[in-house]
Amino acid sequence: MADSYRRHCVIEAPIEDVWSVVSDPHTHPDWWPELEAVQAETLAGAGGEYTRLTKRLGFLDLVDTVWVMEPMEHMREVNFRCTMTGSYTRFSLTPAQDDTFVEIEGGVEPIGVKGRIAKAASPLYFKRWLSSLLERLPTAVAKTKQPS
């Protein structure tokens, strides 16, 4: 069982607006820390693979990793998992009157040597990284707000 880290917040936007940003990897470079770009032809829901270009530690070159969007409950839960390390990030959304309660969970279920290294290092960065992700998400949602 992997150690997991959780954070949560309330975003002042309807669940549809939050879902459109959280569930679409093409929006992730706008608010996901260290993520520079997403390369994917199409992502037709669960099981869609895509490549993420990530800047690690600020001084390393871009790193390509293959991620998959795993089965989800529409406008409720989506999980993104790295097929190379086993790192994952899961978003759960709950309507809160006119707002949206967002819970995010991240961790590593190690795959190979890279995964074991990521898991060993995760206590050093995961809590801060998840907090940074949730700080940026409301701004990304506000920028893409769907018309009423």
N, C-alpha and C positions, 0 to 999 in steps of 0.2 A: 504494500500500500504506500502510495506516494504521500509525502508531506504536501499539504496544500495551504495556500494563503488566500485569505478572503478580504474583500473590501466592499463597501456598499455606499450608495448615495441616492438622493432623490433628485431627479432632473425635472425642471419645470417645463415639461412638454408631454404631449400625449404619447402613449405607447407606440403608435404607428410611426411617429417621427423618430423616436429613439431606435426602434427596430430597423428602420430603413438604413440607418448609419451603422449600427452594431453588426447586422447580419450581412453586410456587403463588404467583402475584403477590399474592393476597389476604393472605398472611403478610408480605410485604415491608415494609409500614409499621412493623412491630414491630422491624425490625432494619436496614433499609436507610437509610443516612444521608440526611438531608434530605427523605425521602419521608413525606408527611403522610397520603395516602390513595390507594387504588386504586378506580377505578370501572369495573366490568365486569359485564355481565349473566351471561355464562357464558364460561368459557375451556376449551373442549373440546380441549385439547392444542395441537399445533403450529399456528401460523398465527393463534391467537386474539389479537385486538386488545383493548387496554384503555387507559384514560386514567389517567395518574399525576398527582397534584397534589403539586408539589414546592416546598419553601421554599428559595429560592436565596440564598446569602450572608447569611442571617439578617435582612436588613433589607428585602428585596423582598417584594412580595405573592406569593401562591401562583401557580405557573406550571403550566398544563395542558400536557401533552405526550402524544401517542399513541404507545404502544409495542406491539410485536408479539412474541409468543413464537414463535421460529423452530424449524424441525425439530430434533428431539432424539432421542437414543438413550435409551430408557427406563432410568431410574436410573443413567445414565452422563453425559449431557451435555444442557444446555439453554442456549439463547442468547436474550437479551432485547435488542431493538434499538429505538431511538427512530426513528420514521418522519419526524420533523421535523428532526433534527440529524445523524443517523447514529451517535450514541453507542451503544455496545453493551457488554453485560456477559455473559460466557460462563462457566458453571460446569461443571467436569468433576469427576466423583466416581469414586473407585476404592476398592473394599473394601481394608481394611488389618487383617486378622484381624477382631476385633470392632469396630474403629473405621473411620473413613472419611477418606481423604485427599482434600482439596478443593483444586483449583486454580481460581483465578479469573483471568480475563483481561478487561481493559477497554480501550477505546479509542474512537476516532472515525473513521468513514469518512464524511467530510463530505457533507452534503446542503445545498445552498444557502448563503446568507450565515450563517445561524445555525450551521450545521455547521462552516463555516470558522472562525468565532469560537470555537466549542467546541474545535476541534482546536488552535487557536493557544494557548488557555488551558489545555489538558489537562496540560502538564508541571507547571503550578503546583499542581494539585490531585489528579491521578489516583492517584499512589502513596499519598498520605495517605488518600484516600477509600477505596481498596481495602483498606488496612490496617484502617481503622475498620470497614468492612463485615465483614471476617473476625473482628474482635474481638467483634462483636455476634452473629454467627451461632451460635456454640455455646450461648449463653444461649437464643436462640430455639428451637433444636432441643431443648434440655433441657425447656423449657416445654411443648412439644407432643409429647413422647415417646410413641410408640405402645406400648400394653401388649404384654408379651411373650407 
